[in-house]
Amino acid sequence: MSEPNVSTHSWNRRPLTLEERALEIEQREKEFRRQTRSLYLRYGLEYAVWFSIGVFLLGWSMHTTDSRYAGLAFWGGLILGDGGMILTLVRARHEAEKRGL
């Protein structure tokens, strides 16, 4: 018969030395910073896109001479721009809480 696989459980591991513990803490800190940077970049760019869409539509509403399109662009800019930015912030907070950040 073959020998069964022996798995190492966290409660059976040997105590870490100070250097090993410092390395473990440093690796966790790097991972935490990478996740934070990733969230800021992703949702920051998404926020900027919604802001740009809103500003573009508002600017177009002031530029156009057709009152039908001007009203549509104005309200569309307010709804899409503000709504997109708010939903982006809500999603970013939810994602950060889910990751424990």
C-alpha positions, 0 to 999 in steps of 0.5 A: 500500500502506498503512503497516504498524502500528509497535508500540512494544516495551518495549526500544525506549521512550525513557528515562523522566525522574525525574518519569515514573518517580516517577509510574509507581512511585506508580501501581504502589504504589497498585495493590499497596495496592488489591489487598492491601486487596481481599484482606484485605477479601474473605477477612477477611469470609469468615473472619468468616462461618465463625467466626460459623457455628461460634459459632452452632452451638456456642451452639445445641448448648449451648442445645438440650435435645435431645441428638441435635441438641446433638451434631450442632450441636456437631460441626457447629460445630467442623467447619464453623467450623474447617474453613471458617476454615482453608480460607479462610486457605489460599485467601487465601494461595494468591491472594496468592502468585498475585498476587505479594503 
